[in-house]
Amino acid sequence: MSDTLDTLENITYDELQEGDSATYVKTLTEDELVLFAAVSGDVNPVHLDSEFAADSMFQERIAHGMWSGSLISAALATVMPGPGTIYLEQSLTFKRPVKLDDTLTVTLTVLAKERKNRVTLSCDVRNQNDERVVTGEAKVIAPTQKMSLSKPQLPKITIAH
């Protein structure tokens, strides 16, 4: 018997209803900030250099805006609709900076079900103080077949600081 945290189960187009919502939560660590910079190639010093960032409008290092955006992608892929979802479109508005050790909660809400299994979802991302950091809308093709599978395990990656 597998643990539910290790299982991904989708919500099919037929199961989704307007107004349904789901959440995904993640905390920004130093390692993840550095890995995101490495993977994306965005090495803007406001993300990586404390001295540079201290002189910025934020006065400290901040996360890449697209890190927050990538959490929306993760929520769509793993929570709602989940495995089998095809991501078509995303709008994003960045409302406030995300800082190291912030815990973000992505809330997805079904706005509309359209033809050809397309679904529009509102995306609301808030920090641990319930302050909105990102808003937007996503359009996806929702899966039509029910799936439940083991969550793939990622290799452990270590970063030399």
KAQUI-V424112 format. One record per run of one state. SS is the DSSP state (alpha for helix, beta for strand, coil for the rest). FROM is the first residue (numbers start at 1). TO is the last residue. If there is no record, write none. Layout:
ss->[SS;SS]
from->[FROM;FROM]
to->[TO;TO]
//
This chain:
ss->[coil;alpha;beta;coil;beta;coil;alpha;coil;alpha;coil;alpha;coil;beta;coil;alpha;coil;beta;coil;beta;coil;beta;coil;beta;coil;beta;coil;beta;coil]
from->[1;4;7;10;21;28;30;41;45;49;50;55;62;63;65;79;86;95;99;100;103;114;118;127;132;142;148;151]
to->[3;6;9;20;27;29;40;44;48;49;54;61;62;64;78;85;94;98;99;102;113;117;126;131;141;147;150;161]
//
